[in-house]
Amino acid sequence: MIVWDLPLRLYHWLLVICVVSAYITADWNDRNIHQFFGMAVLGLCVFRFIWGFTGSPSAKFYYLIKSPSIVISYVIQVLKRKAHTSAGHSPLGGWATIALISITSWFAITGSFSNDGILFYGPFAHFSHH
């Protein structure tokens, strides 16, 4: 089984590039560049959500998400230094992936609705109420 298919590999690296670029450009005078990278992050998160249901077997959420008892057992094995490794994410790593997708989605969504009341308005700020 292919651990990470080409679309998922592209997603990984594009997400790194876009998140780092959005962070770097956050305080620039030209907010359009920051907004571009933020919207790219949002687009990547939408892709990952869809790919989590339609992608290759190792990209699907059911492959990533393990039960709490499996995660706890895995953590105990790691602490005892007896955890077995395999290709792909560990049970804890799967949940970390879900957390990363959730956090990056949250920042991209809230940023697109943000408004500083002076100069910058996110692309969806007109939908938010003051």
Secondary structure, 3 states (H helix, E strand, C coil): CCCCCHHHHHHHHHHHHHHHHHHHHHHCCCHHHHHHHHHHHHHHHHHHHHHHHHCCHHHCHHHHCCCHHHHHHHHHHHHCCCCCCCCCCCHHHHHHHHHHHHHHHHHHHHHHCCECCCCCECCCHHHCCC
